[in-house]
Amino acid sequence: MKEYMGNLKKIKFSVLDLVPVAEGSTPRQSIKKSVALAQYAESLGFERFWISEHHNMESLVSSATPILIGQVAEATKTIRVGSGGIMLPNHAPLIVAEQFGTLETLYPGRIDLGLGRAPGTDQQTAQALRRNRSETVHDFPKDIGELQTYFAKENSNAAVRAIPGEGLDIPLYLLGSSTFSAQLAGLKGLPYAFASHFAPTHLHDALRLYHQNFEPSKQCGAPYTIACVNVIAAETDEKARHLETSLQQLALGIIRNTRKPLPPPVKSMDGLWHEMEKVQIQKMMYYSFVGSRETVEKELSAFLKATQVNEIMVVSHIYDHEDRLKSYEIVGSLFNG
């Protein structure tokens, strides 16, 4: 256990927040809770607080991601704040450069720009977001290059410029749940974050391909990897497993396409899901670490040993706000205790 503790203390821990709406809560209350979570994460020593872009989901209110990042950055002092991520195909690169240039101008040295190529929503909503833009897999690398151009000092004589944004040091991160973005991040010399919290299948292949393809860049001289995982920690294993039923119900709504606000925990999932649904959800949530401090410590340490990632990003779908804060407190004690 001492060896495990030493390993966990050597890496960075961060937070991914989807700004969930708990059943019986309002969007305004949910945003305030996320801001409070960011403040608490800062006090615990977490490295960064990322917010993900999602649309047309009554269970999440993170659609206007840059605005929420600004709210969190304004309410905190030292923790890095950013996107996990901005779904770049939904936006013109110039708009993203201007928005994050403005954020970096207001909160210098604290803004991260994580980029994904998924729509963050269903196809019909994606079409409404993109209007007449038709994105293919080949457009994502091009859009990243365009974004990097807008941030470059050398773009100062161009006909189209990002102001503010030009010349600012805003680190880019590529996000992914498959091997495509892993290879692309390696070739571009950018840090890579894998969404193992909901898409565990290709984690190890993606990390391997990232390292194999990595070419040093101005931003990143050596490979840097982040793995996002679900963590639900509590005083006992039994309580943590009880809290986990909220996440399981949320996942059930995803596979049934009946998405609703995060429900309170239940005594048992028996009778709520069919056996095949149970298997599917367990597979989807494979990298979920649920239990007491000792249980989570042991399992996270084994995960770190197996992946050798540089940073673990934690997402916690917990119905009660105080229970969610307690879970992050327990995680914080693993790397900062």
N, C-alpha and C positions, 0 to 999 in steps of 0.2 A: 504493500500500500504506500510506503514511503516513496518508492520509485515512481509510482503513479502520480502522487501528489507533486513530486518534483517536476514531472512532465507537464502537468496542467498549469503549474505556476510559471512555466517558461513561455507560454503562448498568450495571445490576446483573446479576450472574450468580448463579444458584441451582441447587440440586440437587433432583431428584425421585427418590426411592428406592422401589422396590416390594418391597424386602427379598427378593431372589431367592434361590432355593435352587439352587446349582450341583450338577450331577451328582456324586455321591460325597460330598456334604456333608450335614449335618444341619440341622434348623431352628435349633437352638441356635447352631451355628457361623455360620449365615447371619445371625442377629440380631447376633451379636458383630461380624461383618464390617461390617454396616451402621452400628453404633455407631462403629467405627473409621473408617469412611468419613466420617461426620459430623464427627468430631474433626479429620480431615485437611482436610476442606472448610473448617472454621472457620479452621484455620491458614493456608489459602490465600486467605482473604478473601471466600469466597462469602457472599452475603447471607442465604440461608435454606436450610433442609433440610426438605423435605416428604416425608411418607410417605403412600402411597395405600392406600385400603381395598379389599381383594379377598377373596373367600371361595371355598372349595371348589376351590382350585388348589394342587396339590402343588408347583408351580414357584414359588409365592409364599407368604410367611408374614406378611402384613401385615393379617390379619383383625382382630386386636385393636389397632386403630390408636392409640387414646389411650394404651394401655399402652406401646407402642413409642415414641411421642412423649415420654412421660415418661422412658423409659430414655435416649433421645438427649439430652434437655434436662439430665438429671442428669449426663451424661458430658461436657457442653460448658459454655461460659461465656458466650459473646457471640452466637453465630449464632442467628438466629430459627429456631424449630422449629414445624412445624405439619402440617396435613393437606392432601394433594393428591389426593383430598380425602375428607372424610366423605360417604358416600352418604346424604344426608338422608332419602330415603324409607324407608331401612332402620331408622330410629331415631325415637323420639319427640323432638321439639325440646327438651323439658325435660331429658331425659337428656343430650343433647349439651351443653346449657347448663351443666349441673352438672359434666360431665366436663371441659369446657374451662375452666370457672370454677375448678375445682380445679387444673388445669395452670397457669393464669395466676397463681393464688395462690402456687403453689410456685415458679414461674419467672417473676416479674413482668417485663413488657415484652418478652417473647421469644416469645409464643405466637401463631400464626396459625391461623385456622379457614377452610380452603377447603372449599367445599360443592359437591357434584355431585348430579344427579338420576338417574343411571343406577344399576342395582343393584350393579354391581361383581362380578357373578357370573352364573350361568345362572338361568333362570326358576324352576326347581324349588327351587334353593337360596334364591332371593329369597323364595319363598313360605314356606319354613321360617323365614327371618329375620323376616318381617313378620307371620307367623301370620294373624290375621284382618283385618289392615289392608289395605285396597284403595286404592292410590295411583293418581292420575291426573296428567296433565300440569298440571292446574290446582291441585293440592295443593302443588306445590313453592313457588310464590310465597307461598302462605299459611303454609307451614311456616317459611319464612325470616322472614316478619313476626313469627310467634310467637316464634322464636328471638331476634330483635332486642328484642322486648318483655321477655323474661326477662333480657336483659343491661342493660336500661334502669334508671336510678335511679328513674324514675317508677313502677316496678312494685312499689315497697316496701310499698304498702298493698293489694296484690292478694291474693286468696285463695290463689293458687299462685305460689310464688316459687322462683327458682334460687339456692340458697345452698350453696357460693359460686358466684358468677357475676354476680349482680346488681350493677350499677354499675361493672363492670370494663371496661377498654378493650381488648377483644379484636377485632382487625380481621377482618372477613369478606371472603372472596374467592369469587366465583362461578366455577365451572369448567364448561367445555363443549366439545363437539366438533361443535356445530351452531349455527344462528343463534338458537335459542330463548333459551338462557342469555345470549347476547350482548346481545340486546335487553333482557332482564330486568335484567341487571347495569347497563346504561346507565340504565334507568328508575329503578332503586333507588340509583344513584350509588355503586356498589361497584366495586372493581377486578375485572378479568376476566382469567382465564387460559384459553388455548385449548390443547387436547390435540392439537397438530399432530404429535406424535411417533407417533401411530397413526391419526389421522383427519385427513389434510391437506386434504380436498376443500373444506371451507367456510371455511378460515382467513381469506382476504381478505374474503369477504362478512361473516363474523362481526365482524371488526375494524371494517369500515365501518359496520355497523349499530350496533355498540356506541357508536362516536363520534357517530353521528347521533342516537341516542336518549339520550345521556348528560345527566343532570340532577344538578347538584352536591348533595352531601349533607353531613351533619355529619362523616362519616368521610372522604369523598373529595371535595375541591373541584374536581378536574380529572380527566379520564379517566386510567386507569392500566391498561396491558395487559402481560400476560406470555404468551410463547409457549414451550411445551415442545417440545424437539427431541431426537432421538437424536444423540449424539456418541460416536464411537469414535476416539480419537486415539492415535497411537503414534509411534515414532521415524521410521518410514517409511510411505509410502502402502501398500506391499506388506504390511507387518505389520498395519496397521490393517484392510485388507481381509480378511486372514486371520482376525483377531479377530472381524470382522463376521459370519462364518459361524455363530457361536453365536446371534446375534440372528436371523439368517435361519432357522435351524433352529427356534428358539422360535416365530417367526411362522408357520412351516409347521405346527407343532403346533396353533396357534390356529385356522388355517383348516380343518385336518383334524379338529379337536376331539379331538386326542390329546395333550393338554398334559402335559408331563413336566418334570423339573428342567432347568435351563439346561445344555445339552450343551457339551463342549469344542469348539473350532474344528476344522474339517476342511480338507483341502487344496483341495477343490472341492465345490460344491453340485450339480454335474452328476451325474445319477443319483439324487439325493435328492429333487428336485422335478421336476414336469412343467412344461412351458413355460407353461401357463396359470397354474399356481401361482406360478411365478417372476414373471410379469407382475403378478399380484394382490399379491404381497408387495412388489414394487418400488413399486407404487402406494401401498400402505399405509404404507411406510417412506420416502415421498418426501422428507420433511424429516429425512434422516439425513446427518450430516456426518462422513465417514470419511476419515482420512488423516493425514499428518504435520501438524506445527504450521502450516506454511505453507499447506497445502491447507485445513485446517479454518478458519484465520484468513480466508482469501480467501472461502470459501463462507459462513461465518457473517456476515461483513461485508456480503456481497451480500444475504443474508436480512434483516439488520437494515435495510439501505437500502430494501428492498422493503416491509417491514412497519411500520417505525417504532415497534416495540414498546418499552416502557420497560424490559423485563427479559427475559432469556433463561434458561429453566430447562432444565437438562441432565439427561437420563437416559441411563445407559450400561449396556447389558446385555453385560458382558464376563465370560467364564468365570473367569479367574484373578484373584484379589484384587489382586495386585501390579500386574497390567496395568491393572486398573480404577483403582487409585490413580494410576498414571502418566498415564492418560488425563485425569483431573481436574486433575492437576498441569499438564499442557500447556494445558488450557482456562484454568486460573487465570493462566497467564503471559500470556494474550491481553488480560486486563483489568487485571492487576495487575503486569505485568512491565515 
